Amino acid sequence: MTTSRLLTALTTVVVGGFVLAGCTGESTTTPVTPTPSATSVEVTPSTTPSATATTTPAPEPTPAVDLADPASWVMSSTGLGPIQLGGSATATIDELAAAGGPVATREEACPVVGIDDPSVPFVYFGTDSFDSDVITSVRLGIGSQLEADRPSPTTAEGIGLDSTLAEAQAAYPALERTGEYNTVEYWGVAPSGDDWLVFTVGKPVEGADAGTISTISVGDGPVPPSEFCG
């Protein structure tokens, strides 16, 4: 072998070795991209208070009216017990009769109905005319002193026949003098602004009757009808 061929062979071996070493000594690794973890979210508690359930108390039931016990009826600016302004006179008469209550009788001379029962002072309720059946006024008492065996119905504030003007004024601070007739004065109050509750009181010069309530009236005016015949 000639010297030139020997050098060529050695060069080929050396170069091949380097190439082989380069191919086997290093490896190419594909980098793995890490999967990002889920982003944590901080939960802030709501500062808005939750709605609190509230319970509305049920209204107090209205006590039933005992039609057979007129002394227990309550007087107000809207009526007396079952006898209410705006109600039917005929229906009221029938209801009282059906319940065994006091007898209500229609008057011939005036468009009124009277109740004359030993358990209660005289009661009138009237309409505007004979052709009308709508109750427009109610009156308890006929102006004379209360008989001992006829207990008076009262208002919710406890004012009845034989109560005094001073007691009525204490119970109704808005009570005002609304008129007079012969020996009596009228003192009235309109709690709802429409219908009047009127007390008939003996004038101060009337001796034993002075300042004492003798009738209580209900209607749309500050004084009761003078003869209750409208």
ChimeraX attribute file (.defattr): number of C-alpha atoms within 10 A of each C-alpha:
attribute: neighborCount
match mode: 1-to-1
recipient: residues
	/A:1	5
	/A:2	6
	/A:3	7
	/A:4	8
	/A:5	10
	/A:6	11
	/A:7	11
	/A:8	10
	/A:9	10
	/A:10	11
	/A:11	12
	/A:12	12
	/A:13	12
	/A:14	11
	/A:15	11
	/A:16	12
	/A:17	12
	/A:18	12
	/A:19	12
	/A:20	11
	/A:21	11
	/A:22	11
	/A:23	10
	/A:24	9
	/A:25	8
	/A:26	8
	/A:27	8
	/A:28	5
	/A:29	6
	/A:30	6
	/A:31	6
	/A:32	6
	/A:33	6
	/A:34	6
	/A:35	6
	/A:36	6
	/A:37	6
	/A:38	6
	/A:39	6
	/A:40	6
	/A:41	6
	/A:42	6
	/A:43	6
	/A:44	6
	/A:45	6
	/A:46	7
	/A:47	6
	/A:48	6
	/A:49	6
	/A:50	7
	/A:51	6
	/A:52	6
	/A:53	6
	/A:54	6
	/A:55	6
	/A:56	6
	/A:57	6
	/A:58	6
	/A:59	6
	/A:60	6
	/A:61	6
	/A:62	6
	/A:63	6
	/A:64	9
	/A:65	13
	/A:66	15
	/A:67	20
	/A:68	16
	/A:69	15
	/A:70	23
	/A:71	17
	/A:72	17
	/A:73	23
	/A:74	20
	/A:75	27
	/A:76	22
	/A:77	25
	/A:78	23
	/A:79	27
	/A:80	25
	/A:81	19
	/A:82	19
	/A:83	24
	/A:84	22
	/A:85	23
	/A:86	14
	/A:87	16
	/A:88	17
	/A:89	24
	/A:90	14
	/A:91	12
	/A:92	16
	/A:93	21
	/A:94	14
	/A:95	14
	/A:96	18
	/A:97	15
	/A:98	11
	/A:99	11
	/A:100	11
	/A:101	17
	/A:102	20
	/A:103	14
	/A:104	22
	/A:105	13
	/A:106	17
	/A:107	13
	/A:108	9
	/A:109	8
	/A:110	16
	/A:111	20
	/A:112	26
	/A:113	22
	/A:114	19
	/A:115	19
	/A:116	15
	/A:117	15
	/A:118	12
	/A:119	15
	/A:120	23
	/A:121	26
	/A:122	19
	/A:123	22
	/A:124	23
	/A:125	27
	/A:126	27
	/A:127	25
	/A:128	16
	/A:129	14
	/A:130	12
	/A:131	8
	/A:132	13
	/A:133	18
	/A:134	17
	/A:135	24
	/A:136	24
	/A:137	28
	/A:138	28
	/A:139	25
	/A:140	26
	/A:141	21
	/A:142	14
	/A:143	16
	/A:144	13
	/A:145	16
	/A:146	20
	/A:147	13
	/A:148	8
	/A:149	10
	/A:150	14
	/A:151	17
	/A:152	25
	/A:153	22
	/A:154	20
	/A:155	17
	/A:156	12
	/A:157	14
	/A:158	13
	/A:159	23
	/A:160	25
	/A:161	25
	/A:162	18
	/A:163	18
	/A:164	20
	/A:165	20
	/A:166	11
	/A:167	16
	/A:168	20
	/A:169	16
	/A:170	12
	/A:171	15
	/A:172	16
	/A:173	9
	/A:174	11
	/A:175	19
	/A:176	15
	/A:177	14
	/A:178	15
	/A:179	14
	/A:180	15
	/A:181	12
	/A:182	7
	/A:183	13
	/A:184	23
	/A:185	22
	/A:186	23
	/A:187	24
	/A:188	28
	/A:189	22
	/A:190	22
	/A:191	15
	/A:192	9
	/A:193	9
	/A:194	13
	/A:195	21
	/A:196	25
	/A:197	27
	/A:198	29
	/A:199	34
	/A:200	26
	/A:201	27
	/A:202	25
	/A:203	18
	/A:204	14
	/A:205	11
	/A:206	13
	/A:207	9
	/A:208	10
	/A:209	19
	/A:210	17
	/A:211	22
	/A:212	24
	/A:213	30
	/A:214	23
	/A:215	25
	/A:216	30
	/A:217	29
	/A:218	29
	/A:219	25
	/A:220	17
	/A:221	17
	/A:222	23
	/A:223	23
	/A:224	25
	/A:225	13
	/A:226	8
	/A:227	7
	/A:228	16
	/A:229	14
	/A:230	14
